[in-house]
C-alpha cells in the first residue's frame, strides 16, 4: 500500500469519526435557568362574569416559549376571558425540553368569596369508583352551591363517585359570585391493598426480606417496583402460592397498578 493510499484511508477514517458531530450540536439545556412570573392580572369585574385576565412571562430559558392554561395555549402568555378561581399556568421552552409552572388566583372585585377543594382517591374499582372532592368556602353570602364539570349546581359541598382524573369544580354564593377550581383526584392509594400484600405475600420465607432485600414486600418501594409482576401473578393465581385471594381482591390489586401504583 503506497503513501497516497494510506493518507486517503486515514482521511476517510477521520471523516467517519467526525461525521457524528455537527456544528449546530448543542450541550444539554440547563432547565433550572427557566423562570415564569405573573407580570399582571385583573380580577372579574362583577359576580358571575368571566372577564378576568392574567399575563405571565418566561425568561432565562430557550425560546420559543409555549404557555398553557387548562389546555389553552399561546406564545404570548396572556390569557383573557377567565372566571374567578385558581389556575396553574405552564410554560414550555427549549423546543419542549424545559417546563415551569406558576399558580394564579383570580378573585371578584368587591367580593371576598373564595373556595378550596380537597380530593380523596377511590378505594374501589371502576365503575364503582368512590373517590370524592370536598369543597370548602370562605366569605361571600350563603347559601352556597357547587357543581362538577358544568353540571347543574347543587347544595352539597361533597362531590362523590369519582375515579382517577382531573375535574372542574365551581362554587357559587347567594350573590352569584363563583370560584373555579381544577382538581386532580388521585388514583387508588396503596393503603387500599396494603393488608392484602402484607398478609398474603410478605410472609415468612416468601417476600419478607429473607430471600433478599429486593424481594422484601414489607417495603412499599419494592412493591411498587414489582407492581406489574404482582398484578400478572395474582391475576393468573400463581401468587400467592396458596392462591386464596378472592376475585374482588385480585381486581383491587389490578386497579391499584393501573392507577399508577400510588403510595
C-alpha positions in Angstrom: 0.0 0.0 0.0 1.6 3.3 -1.1 1.7 6.5 0.8 -1.2 8.2 -1.0 -3.5 5.2 -0.3 -2.6 5.3 3.4 -3.3 9.1 3.5 -6.7 8.5 1.8 -7.6 5.8 4.3 -6.6 8.0 7.2 -8.7 10.9 5.9 -11.7 8.6 5.3 -11.4 7.3 8.9 -11.3 10.8 10.3 -14.3 11.8 8.3 -16.2 8.8 9.6 -15.3 9.6 13.2 -16.3 13.3 12.9 -19.4 12.6 10.9 -21.5 12.3 14.0 -20.5 15.8 15.2 -22.4 18.7 13.7 -21.6 22.4 14.0 -25.0 23.1 15.4 -24.9 20.4 18.1 -25.7 21.9 21.5 -24.9 20.8 25.0 -27.9 19.7 27.2 -30.1 22.6 28.3 -29.9 23.9 31.8 -33.6 23.9 32.6 -33.0 25.4 36.1 -32.5 28.8 34.5 -36.0 29.0 33.1 -38.3 31.2 35.2 -42.0 32.1 35.0 -43.6 35.0 36.7 -47.0 36.7 36.8 -46.4 40.2 35.5 -50.0 41.5 35.7 -53.6 40.3 36.4 -57.1 41.6 36.7 -60.0 40.2 38.7 -63.5 39.6 37.5 -65.4 42.9 37.5 -68.8 41.5 38.8 -70.2 38.3 40.3 -70.6 35.6 37.7 -68.6 37.3 35.0 -65.7 35.8 33.1 -63.6 38.8 32.2 -60.6 38.3 34.4 -57.1 38.1 32.8 -53.5 37.2 33.6 -50.2 37.9 31.9 -47.2 35.6 32.6 -43.7 36.0 31.3 -41.0 33.5 31.0 -37.3 34.3 30.9 -33.8 32.9 31.2 -34.7 29.9 29.1 -34.5 28.9 25.5 -37.2 30.3 23.2 -39.6 29.8 21.7 -42.0 29.6 24.7 -45.4 28.0 24.7 -47.8 28.9 27.5 -50.6 26.7 28.6 -53.6 27.3 30.9 -56.1 24.4 31.2 -55.4 23.3 27.6 -55.4 26.8 26.1 -52.0 27.6 24.6 -50.4 30.6 23.1 -46.9 32.2 22.6 -47.7 35.5 24.5 -48.5 34.4 28.0 -51.7 36.5 28.0 -54.9 34.7 29.0 -58.3 36.5 29.0 -62.0 35.7 29.5 -61.3 33.9 32.8 -63.6 33.2 35.7 -62.6 33.9 39.3 -60.7 30.9 40.6 -57.4 29.2 40.9 -55.3 28.4 37.9 -51.9 26.7 37.1 -50.1 28.1 34.1 -47.3 26.2 32.4 -44.6 27.3 30.1 -42.5 25.1 27.8 -39.2 26.3 26.4 -36.2 24.8 24.6 -38.4 23.2 22.0 -40.2 21.2 24.7 -37.2 20.3 26.8 -37.9 22.6 29.7 -41.1 23.4 31.7 -42.0 25.6 34.5 -45.4 26.4 36.2 -46.9 29.1 38.4 -50.1 29.2 40.4 -52.5 32.2 39.9 -55.6 33.1 42.0 -58.1 35.5 40.4 -61.0 37.0 42.5 -64.1 39.0 42.0 -63.9 42.8 42.5 -65.8 43.8 45.7 -66.2 40.2 46.9 -64.3 38.1 49.5 -65.8 34.9 48.3 -63.3 32.1 47.9 -63.2 28.3 47.8 -60.7 25.4 48.0 -61.1 21.8 47.0 -59.7 18.7 48.6 -59.7 15.4 46.6 -59.8 11.9 48.0 -58.9 8.9 45.9 -61.2 5.9 45.3 -60.9 2.6 47.2 -63.0 0.7 44.7 -62.5 -0.3 41.1 -64.4 1.3 38.2 -67.3 1.5 37.6 -67.8 1.6 41.4 -65.3 4.4 42.0 -65.9 6.1 45.3 -63.4 8.9 45.2 -64.7 12.4 46.1 -64.0 16.1 46.2 -64.8 18.2 49.2 -65.2 21.9 48.6 -64.7 24.4 51.4 -65.8 28.1 51.1 -65.0 31.3 52.9 -66.6 34.7 52.7 -69.4 35.5 50.3 -73.0 35.0 51.2 -74.8 31.8 52.0 -76.4 29.6 50.8 -73.7 28.1 48.7 -73.9 25.8 45.7 -71.5 23.5 43.9 -71.1 21.7 40.6 -68.8 19.5 38.7 -67.8 19.9 35.0 -70.5 22.4 34.2 -73.3 20.2 35.5 -76.2 21.7 37.5 -75.4 23.4 40.8 -76.4 21.5 43.9 -76.2 22.4 47.7 -73.8 19.6 48.7 -70.2 20.5 49.0 -69.1 16.9 48.6 -69.0 15.6 45.0 -69.0 11.8 45.1 -68.4 8.7 42.9 -65.2 9.9 41.2 -62.4 7.9 39.7 -58.9 9.0 38.9 -58.9 12.1 36.8 -58.8 15.9 36.5 -62.1 17.7 37.2 -63.5 21.2 37.0 -65.3 22.3 40.2 -67.2 25.5 40.7 -68.6 27.0 43.8 -71.3 29.8 43.9 -72.6 32.0 46.6 -76.0 33.7 47.1 -74.8 36.8 45.2 -73.9 34.8 42.1 -70.2 35.1 42.7 -68.4 32.0 41.5 -65.0 30.4 42.1 -63.5 27.9 39.6 -61.0 25.2 40.6 -59.3 22.5 38.6 -58.9 19.4 40.8 -57.0 16.2 40.3 -58.4 13.1 42.0 -55.6 10.7 42.6 -55.6 7.0 41.7 -56.2 4.3 44.2 -53.7 4.5 47.2 -51.5 1.7 48.4 -53.3 1.7 51.8 -56.3 0.1 50.0 -54.3 -3.1 49.2 -51.5 -2.9 51.7 -53.0 -5.5 54.0 -53.5 -7.9 51.1 -49.8 -7.8 50.2 -48.6 -8.0 53.8 -50.9 -10.9 54.8 -50.6 -12.9 51.6 -47.3 -12.0 50.1 -44.9 -10.6 52.7 -44.9 -13.8 54.7 -42.2 -15.9 56.2 -39.7 -17.3 53.7 -41.5 -15.7 50.9 -41.4 -11.9 50.4 -40.5 -11.0 54.0 -36.9 -10.0 53.0 -35.4 -13.3 54.0 -34.7 -14.1 50.3 -33.1 -10.8 49.6 -33.7 -7.1 50.1 -35.4 -6.5 46.8 -37.9 -9.2 47.5 -39.0 -7.6 50.8 -42.6 -6.7 50.2 -42.9 -5.1 53.6 -41.3 -2.1 51.9 -43.5 0.0 49.6 -40.8 0.8 47.1 -40.2 -2.9 46.4 -43.9 -3.5 45.9 -44.1 -0.5 43.5 -41.0 -1.7 41.6 -42.6 -5.1 41.1 -46.2 -4.0 40.8 -46.7 -5.1 37.2 -45.4 -8.6 38.0 -47.6 -8.7 41.1 -50.6 -7.9 39.0 -49.8 -10.6 36.5 -49.0 -13.3 39.1 -52.1 -12.6 41.2 -54.3 -12.5 38.1 -53.2 -16.0 37.0 -53.4 -17.2 40.6 -49.7 -18.3 40.8 -49.2 -15.7 43.6 -49.6 -16.1 46.5 -48.7 -19.8 46.4 -52.0 -20.9 48.1 -54.0 -18.6 45.7 -56.5 -17.7 48.4 -57.2 -14.2 47.1 -60.8 -13.6 46.0 -61.5 -12.2 42.6 -62.5 -8.9 44.2 -59.1 -8.7 45.9 -57.3 -9.6 42.7 -59.2 -6.8 40.9 -58.3 -4.3 43.6 -54.6 -5.1 43.1 -55.0 -4.7 39.3 -56.8 -1.4 39.8 -54.1 -0.1 42.0 -51.4 -0.9 39.5 -53.5 0.5 36.6 -53.9 3.8 38.5 -50.1 4.2 38.8 -49.2 2.2 41.9 -49.6 5.2 44.0 -48.4 5.4 47.6 
